[in-house]
Amino acid sequence: PEFLIERSDEYSLSTGLGLSYKHRNLFGGAQNFSISTRARANSIEEISYYGAFSRGLQEPTLFGKADIQSQLVFPYFLNNKTSASITLSAEAEKQNEYDLTTLRAKLGFITKLSTFTLGITEFNIERVDPFYKKEGVSGIRVEDSTKQFNFIESYTLQRDKTNNLFSPTSGFFHSGTIEEGGIISKIADGFGLPYSEYYKFSILAKHYFTSEYTQTQVFAVKFKSGIAQLYNPKNATPVPLPRRFFAGGSSSVREWKDKQLSALPSSIIGGNFAFEGSFESRTQL
C-alpha cells in the first residue's frame, strides 16, 4: 500500500492512495510480474466532500486521475543482453479543462548495446478518448475530441554515464527517440475508429557538474526538444493527446504549473513542437 501526497502547483495539493503486488519469480526463471492501481485527487482544498460523496465523479469540484497497470518482465529474452516486457494499462483522468480515458497495451524490448548504451524498442496499441469542455478551453478543434485507435512503434537510443541513478552529481544522460503511428493502423483500419498518421522525433540531454571546492554543490543543465508531424494530408486526425508535447511541472520547467507553459492560446491541448532548457544549482543537504 502507498499514500500519495504531492503539490500540483504553488497553490494546490494532491493526495491519493495506491496498492501494488509483485511476484519476482513467476515461472521460476526470474520473470517479474506486477500489478498496481492508484487513485489521486487534485486540489483537495477546493473539493466539496458532500458533493463528492453524493454525486461521485459528477461532482464539478472533484478532479483527479485513476489508473491500473499490470506488467510481466522477462529479464532474459533470447540472450542475456535483451529483456522483454508486456504491459497492460488503463487510465481515467478528469481535469477542469478536459476528460481523458486511455487504454494501452505495450510490448517492449531493452537491449544493452554497450556498457552505458541501451536500445529500447516499443510497440503500442493505444485507444484514447479525449473530451474537452469547451467552456474551459479556447482554440480547440472538433477533431481534438476524436476517439482514436492507434498502433505506435518507437525506437529509443539511450546513453547514461551519470554516477548515480537517483541523485547524480556528475556525468551525462542522452537519449533520442523516433516514433511512428499510422502504418499498422492503416492496415487494420483503426478497427473502425479514426487513427492518426504521424512521425515524431525527440531528444533529451542532461549534464551534471560538481564544484571542485565542494561536493554538495551540483550544477545541472537540461535540454529537451522534439517535433511531431502529420504526414498524410488526407487524414486530419491529430497526434494523440498523450503523444503531444507539454511543458511546465516538476519534470519540465519547475515551479510552473503542470502542462501550463506554452506559446499557444491554450496550453492544455499540447503542441507538436517543443524546445526547452534549464540550468539549476542544487545543494545537497
Secondary structure as GFF3:
##gff-version 3
##sequence-region A 1 285
A	DSSP	beta_strand	2	7	.	.	.	ID=ss1
A	DSSP	beta_strand	13	23	.	.	.	ID=ss2
A	DSSP	beta_strand	32	42	.	.	.	ID=ss3
A	DSSP	three_ten_helix	44	46	.	.	.	ID=ss4
A	DSSP	alpha_helix	49	55	.	.	.	ID=ss5
A	DSSP	three_ten_helix	56	58	.	.	.	ID=ss6
A	DSSP	beta_strand	63	74	.	.	.	ID=ss7
A	DSSP	beta_strand	82	94	.	.	.	ID=ss8
A	DSSP	beta_strand	98	112	.	.	.	ID=ss9
A	DSSP	beta_strand	117	132	.	.	.	ID=ss10
A	DSSP	three_ten_helix	142	145	.	.	.	ID=ss11
A	DSSP	beta_strand	148	160	.	.	.	ID=ss12
A	DSSP	beta_strand	171	181	.	.	.	ID=ss13
A	DSSP	alpha_helix	183	188	.	.	.	ID=ss14
A	DSSP	three_ten_helix	189	192	.	.	.	ID=ss15
A	DSSP	beta_strand	198	210	.	.	.	ID=ss16
A	DSSP	beta_strand	217	230	.	.	.	ID=ss17
A	DSSP	three_ten_helix	241	243	.	.	.	ID=ss18
A	DSSP	three_ten_helix	267	269	.	.	.	ID=ss19
A	DSSP	beta_strand	273	283	.	.	.	ID=ss20
###
